[in-house]
Amino acid sequence: MNEKIAVVGAGLMGGNMAQALQAAGRTVIGYDVSDQSVAHLRAQGVPATTDLSEALEDADFIISSLPNSQIVRAAFLAGDGVLDHAAKGATVIEMSSIDPDTMKDLARSCGERGLRALDVPVSGGPNEALTGKLVLLVGGAQVDIDHAQPVLDALGGSQHYTGDVGTAKVVKLVNNVMTMGNVLVASEAFAMGTAAGVEPQRLYDVLSQSGGRSHHFTKRFPNALKQNFDPGFKMQLGEKDVALALDVARTIGQPMPMSSLIREMYQMALGLGYRDRDIVALVDMYQRIGDGDRYDPPAEQAD
């Protein structure tokens, strides 16, 4: 297989996926509107450009990894966008965390232009993207999945079929609501433990072997112990995904009161300066609020 693969969105995740594809022997080019992202990808030995038509020329597969639904719509559906430059017969593999209606609209527009479309959000972070070990959630027609299988195999350590286009985005949102809630509660509880006098490393060592542990606790909290909040998954993206899930829930009349509270807490973290930090920085937020080391209490108001 020597088809050309264009990666639209060469940021942290998309750029690492482009590197994984090249390491697997694929012909890859990255595209991004950011000169910095393009320069970084080139420095890793992967061709990259800010010229969309150059990136998509004769591309057999178009992978997109973009921040939100609005940017996906603008990139694909606006004038002079991806669909206007895509070669007929190309396969679009949309890997962003976006709402299912945007994915369905994109797939419909692809079909009208003679393009295949697959709904493939991922579970995993930049390290898994770089090593081709992402968990892929795959929605779409089986014939299109079979056609794209070599590309999917280069990106995903495991793959799970969810149904028609749109269902994978739903599963991704469900997964991320669970993740954000898990990290939030774990951070709150961990801050209580340290505030009550338990040494942080000792607390982690015990909890990592106890019933309250989780995948994200054992994966992310070692970084919190080192005060390393470099983003594997940014706080602003966590808030965005919970908000998307709440929007979907409202359209179908499904109550999600706890998820509404989770979103409020992530919004608070954004307001307190953690927007571009990893979600495990919630530990830092709780600890600093608790010991008064950053946030002064509100001034008393006159009667």
Steps between C-alpha positions, in 0.01 A plus 500: 500500500658829389205735485547861604357594840431865585463587868288813545578651839866445584483597865598281793279204409488538122873563476579191703264291289678624189831387649354158585372458146837591351676263742267227369624564146212715374532803274380787719464877485373718782291815464433773753418870497767547768852567373631378836325162474622455143857590596491258793377213283765571237762494774388143573567406138138500381405715198251771598345809348263791563367461143184288510493428126860376515421270791190349341626465144457133403449401865330161531424547871426819693533476877369790705583572862356840591405678826120527477186468290507859377851461362410169336202663327713794388783277378280260303173668412591866448598629159848407377523238774613140516211362297567748219860379469455128572562257216195302392491160665709608799411372845449751782585361844367754751671449839403813695282507812193672356122470516335219303286734288809673363643159413178397324490825301861450398435142389197611300703768321777248434252262340367775276853557371595137445709471817495234769466610864586324824424613855813413703555688828772366726576419859857568602740790508802632312724209603256243367455705183876506443541126550192391304333365814181705507165337574287568192121526514383430147164586347403461135427255222695176521619529139654839582659366818653213304638745246664711773614209718875530426492867606298421812740219590793744490327729750313274739614234738135398535189581300133482597209517257213715630246498215408760239675833450430717804490220756875511560476869592228413752713226657794742517290759683373238746857387563622855556219589740598196705867598482444862602278395790751240614795740500295771670388279790845342534661846513256622764551191714879503457516866608300414811743220583808719469336786690425255783870421531571195283824529303405526128721222367392265777136583431546428129683172568212373714220626276659360186451153651156565650142476382471868417773492238429546131683509169530877509603507865798272441583668167477867597557538873874416490538822301298689760741381768782659298295819448522425129181623338623510141198416288430147393134600493434870549249621758319708237447191285358308795250778567414514131424127480275501807315800356452311171360201685255725685388652169431152361313406818277807474403418142380153601352597838750299705573651844868530601504698826836371621660576166370857526683533832815348349493761225460780755810381685703486180379848410624617839840347425511688170420825678777438754767473232518128422364520144811361330611266778431127520174398664692357798582860593163483676704360791701821510182707483343323797821511705557869442142594572513290815815653644434853378828511312368679198143610537395758756155473654245750367497833677225552753213708374326767700147434611 
